[in-house]
Amino acid sequence: MPDLTILSWITAEVDQALDRVRTQLAAGAVASCPEHLHQVSGALNMVGMSGATRFCEALEKSLTRADASGTAIIDRAVVDLKQYVDDVASGQPDAAVRLYPAYRDL
């Protein structure tokens, strides 16, 4: 179970980092994306969201082999992760299985 107190403190930073990833993907500047995702992964790990942490790690790995068509899938996965973190922060259960469809597409 995630530490919701800490999660409430870091949600804005996680959202900003994920927004930066989306901006960089849209600009074709994929090289800086892993750094931002690594920060998100560390934050999610810190609050105990192990499923979301693994999902974020999979996103990082996907960037190393993504071509132009793959960045759309990664962008969609980033949106899903952001929504998931926001949902958990607002009190919904931490059920990372919700991320599975995006994980499968990666």
C-alpha positions in Angstrom: 0.0 0.0 0.0 1.4 3.4 -1.0 2.2 6.1 1.6 -0.6 8.5 0.6 0.9 11.4 2.6 4.2 11.3 0.8 2.3 10.6 -2.5 0.3 13.8 -2.0 3.5 15.7 -1.6 5.2 14.4 -4.8 2.2 14.1 -7.2 2.8 17.6 -8.6 6.4 16.8 -9.3 5.6 13.4 -10.8 3.0 15.1 -13.1 5.5 17.8 -14.1 8.2 15.2 -15.0 5.7 13.2 -17.0 4.6 16.3 -18.8 8.2 17.0 -19.7 8.5 13.5 -21.1 5.4 14.1 -23.3 6.8 17.5 -24.4 10.2 15.9 -25.3 8.5 13.0 -27.1 6.5 15.5 -29.2 9.6 17.4 -30.0 11.5 14.3 -31.0 14.0 14.8 -28.2 13.8 11.3 -26.9 17.3 11.4 -25.4 16.2 13.3 -22.3 13.1 11.3 -21.5 14.8 8.4 -19.6 16.2 10.9 -17.0 12.7 12.2 -16.3 11.2 8.7 -16.2 14.0 7.6 -13.9 13.1 10.4 -11.5 9.4 9.3 -11.6 10.4 5.7 -11.0 12.4 6.7 -7.9 9.5 8.7 -6.5 7.0 5.9 -7.1 9.3 3.4 -5.5 9.8 5.7 -2.5 6.0 5.8 -1.8 5.6 2.0 -2.3 3.9 1.9 -5.6 5.8 -1.1 -6.9 3.6 -1.9 -9.9 3.7 1.7 -11.1 7.5 1.7 -10.5 7.9 -1.4 -12.7 5.7 0.1 -15.4 7.8 3.3 -15.4 10.9 1.1 -15.7 9.4 -0.6 -18.7 8.7 2.8 -20.2 12.4 3.7 -19.8 13.4 0.5 -21.6 10.9 1.1 -24.4 12.5 4.4 -25.2 15.8 2.7 -26.1 14.2 0.8 -28.9 11.4 3.2 -30.0 11.0 4.4 -33.5 8.7 7.1 -34.7 5.6 4.9 -34.5 6.5 3.7 -31.1 6.6 7.1 -29.5 2.8 7.4 -29.8 2.5 4.2 -27.8 4.9 5.5 -25.2 3.1 8.9 -25.1 -0.2 7.1 -24.4 1.5 5.0 -21.7 2.8 8.2 -20.0 -0.7 9.6 -20.0 -2.0 6.4 -18.5 0.7 6.5 -15.8 0.0 10.1 -14.9 -3.7 9.4 -14.6 -3.1 6.3 -12.5 -0.8 8.2 -10.1 -3.4 11.0 -9.8 -6.1 8.5 -9.2 -4.2 6.8 -6.4 -3.3 10.1 -4.9 -7.0 11.0 -4.8 -7.9 7.8 -2.9 -8.5 5.2 -5.5 -6.9 1.8 -4.9 -3.3 1.1 -6.0 -4.2 -1.7 -8.5 -1.5 -1.5 -11.1 -3.3 -4.1 -13.2 -5.1 -1.1 -14.6 -1.8 -0.3 -16.4 -1.6 -3.7 -18.0 -3.1 -2.7 -21.4 -0.5 0.0 -21.9 2.2 -2.3 -20.6 1.3 -4.9 -23.1 1.5 -2.4 -25.9 5.0 -1.3 -24.9 
